[in-house]
Amino acid sequence: MKRFKKNLILGMIVLCLCLSSKNSFAYTVDWNLINDDFNDLSLWDDVSIGSGGYSEIDPAGQLHLDSTVVADANAGIIRHWVAGGIPDDYVIETKTFLSGIGTGTGNSHTIQVGNGIFRLWAQLRLDGLFVLDKNDVYNEVGTDVVQVGQWQEWRFVVSTDNSNIGHSDIYLNGNLLQGNVQSGVLESPTFDGLTYLEQSSYNVHTESHTEYFRMGTLSTPVPEPGTIALLGIGLAGLAGVEVRRRRKKVKQ
């Protein structure tokens, strides 16, 4: 019975440590590629402004994209930033507020980033977050996660596998939405360093505000405070079991 209790205690400690390992490290990010709070648009070139659409920095210091309803597949807004050589692995983070958005590829708020190997292509739409895979197929991430009238923070932790295909761990408001999402359309090297913010409007009025857009590289992972605390509890538990065992042995 005593051996059973001891093994039970040890098992619970090990289980606690294993459960904590899922989020064992918080990766710090060096926002060394793009770190823009949208004080101005000097580094975001106008690639295309569709009929009736416009982009501006609003009074709150946010990027405001507005596309009116135009029955034209080319209607919309495209701005891009030439970030220079983007590495195989990188992180994107942006905070958006969608005032109006529609369903389908023609009524979306889109993020595109190319590193000369593949292009990350993610669309925020009323019917959800959709990411383009290597076969040019849009796949939904989560279920109906895009909300109109709310600020949402999106993070894409992007990596390149041995086949030059991109994969992303995608976070929404700090929580992992889905990991290892295939997110790479094979791309020409001429696209290296180009980052696009695009908004299209085909049959609905689409409007968005973006508080910031950042892109950088992962730094060395550091343990989260909660993980350190759990590790300390686990080690203390093991030490307590050992001290108790030795005391019993001395008494005998």
Residue pairs with C-beta under 8 A, 6 or more apart in sequence:
6 241
6 245
9 237
9 241
10 238
10 241
13 233
13 234
13 237
13 238
14 234
16 230
16 233
16 234
17 230
17 231
17 234
20 226
20 227
20 230
20 231
21 227
23 224
23 227
24 223
24 224
24 227
25 221
25 222
25 223
25 224
25 227
26 221
26 222
26 223
26 224
27 157
27 218
27 219
27 221
27 222
28 218
28 219
28 220
28 221
28 222
29 91
29 93
29 214
29 216
29 217
29 218
29 219
30 216
30 217
30 218
30 219
31 214
31 215
31 216
32 216
32 217
33 83
33 84
33 86
33 90
33 215
33 216
33 217
34 81
34 83
34 195
34 213
34 214
34 215
34 216
35 212
35 214
35 215
35 216
36 43
36 44
36 81
36 212
36 213
36 214
37 61
37 211
37 212
38 57
38 61
38 62
38 63
38 210
38 211
38 212
38 213
39 57
39 61
40 57
41 55
41 56
41 57
41 63
41 79
43 81
44 63
44 79
44 80
44 81
44 197
45 79
45 80
45 81
45 82
46 55
46 78
46 79
47 78
47 79
47 80
47 196
48 74
48 76
48 77
48 78
49 55
49 77
49 78
50 67
50 70
50 72
50 74
50 75
50 76
50 77
50 200
50 201
51 68
51 70
51 72
51 75
52 67
52 68
52 69
52 70
52 75
53 65
53 66
53 67
53 68
53 70
53 75
53 76
53 77
53 199
53 201
54 66
54 77
55 63
55 64
55 65
55 66
55 77
55 79
56 63
56 64
57 63
57 64
58 64
58 209
60 209
62 97
62 209
62 210
62 211
63 197
63 209
63 210
63 213
64 207
64 208
64 209
65 77
65 79
65 109
65 197
65 199
65 206
65 207
65 208
65 210
66 77
66 206
66 207
67 75
67 76
67 77
67 199
67 200
67 201
67 205
67 206
67 207
68 75
68 201
68 205
69 201
69 203
69 204
69 205
70 201
70 202
71 202
71 203
72 202
73 106
73 202
75 200
75 201
75 202
76 198
76 199
76 200
76 201
76 206
77 198
77 199
78 196
78 197
78 198
78 199
79 196
79 197
79 198
80 194
80 195
80 196
80 197
81 194
81 195
82 193
82 194
82 195
83 193
83 194
83 195
83 215
84 193
85 115
85 116
85 192
85 193
86 113
86 114
86 115
86 116
86 192
86 193
86 215
87 115
87 217
88 115
88 117
88 159
88 160
89 158
89 159
89 160
89 217
89 218
90 113
90 115
90 158
90 215
90 216
90 217
91 155
91 156
91 157
91 158
91 214
91 215
91 216
91 217
91 218
92 111
92 113
92 120
92 154
92 155
92 156
92 158
92 213
92 214
92 215
93 153
93 154
93 155
93 156
93 212
93 213
93 214
93 215
94 111
94 153
94 154
94 210
94 212
94 213
94 214
95 151
95 152
95 153
95 154
95 210
95 211
95 212
96 109
96 124
96 151
96 152
96 154
96 208
96 209
96 210
96 211
97 149
97 150
97 151
97 152
97 208
97 209
97 210
97 211
98 109
98 124
98 146
98 147
98 148
98 149
98 152
98 206
98 207
98 208
99 148
99 149
99 207
99 208
99 209
100 148
100 204
100 205
100 206
100 207
101 107
101 108
101 109
101 124
101 125
101 126
101 146
101 148
101 204
101 206
101 207
101 208
102 108
102 125
102 126
102 201
102 202
102 203
102 204
102 206
103 125
103 126
103 127
104 125
104 127
104 202
105 123
105 125
105 130
105 138
105 200
106 200
106 201
106 202
106 203
107 125
107 126
107 200
107 201
107 202
107 203
107 204
107 206
108 123
108 124
108 125
108 130
108 199
108 200
108 206
109 123
109 124
109 125
109 197
109 198
109 199
109 206
109 208
110 121
110 122
110 123
110 124
110 196
110 197
110 198
110 199
110 200
111 120
111 121
111 122
111 123
111 124
111 154
111 156
111 196
111 197
111 198
112 119
112 120
112 121
112 122
112 194
112 195
112 196
112 198
113 119
113 120
113 158
113 194
113 195
113 196
113 215
114 120
114 187
114 191
114 192
114 193
114 194
114 195
115 160
115 187
115 192
115 193
116 187
116 188
116 189
116 190
116 191
116 192
116 193
117 160
117 164
117 166
117 184
117 186
117 187
117 189
118 134
118 160
118 164
118 165
118 166
118 184
118 185
118 186
118 187
119 132
119 184
119 185
119 187
119 191
120 131
120 156
120 158
120 166
120 168
120 183
120 184
121 131
121 132
121 183
121 185
122 129
122 130
122 131
122 132
122 154
122 156
122 183
123 129
123 130
123 131
123 132
123 138
124 146
124 154
125 146
126 146
126 148
127 140
127 144
127 146
128 140
128 141
128 142
128 143
128 144
128 145
128 146
129 140
129 141
129 142
129 145
129 146
129 154
129 170
129 177
130 138
130 139
130 140
130 141
131 138
131 139
131 141
131 168
131 170
131 181
131 182
131 183
132 138
132 139
132 183
132 185
133 139
133 182
133 183
133 184
133 185
134 165
134 182
134 184
134 185
134 186
136 185
139 181
139 182
141 170
141 177
141 178
141 181
142 172
142 177
142 178
145 172
145 177
146 152
151 211
152 172
152 173
153 171
153 172
153 173
153 174
154 170
154 171
154 172
155 170
155 171
155 172
155 174
156 168
156 169
156 170
156 171
156 183
157 168
157 169
157 170
157 171
157 218
158 166
158 167
158 168
158 183
159 166
159 167
159 168
160 166
160 167
160 184
161 167
164 184
164 186
165 182
165 184
165 186
166 182
166 183
166 184
167 180
167 181
167 182
167 183
167 184
168 180
168 181
168 183
169 176
169 178
169 179
169 180
169 181
170 176
170 177
170 178
170 179
170 181
171 177
195 213
195 215
197 210
197 213
199 206
199 208
200 206
223 231
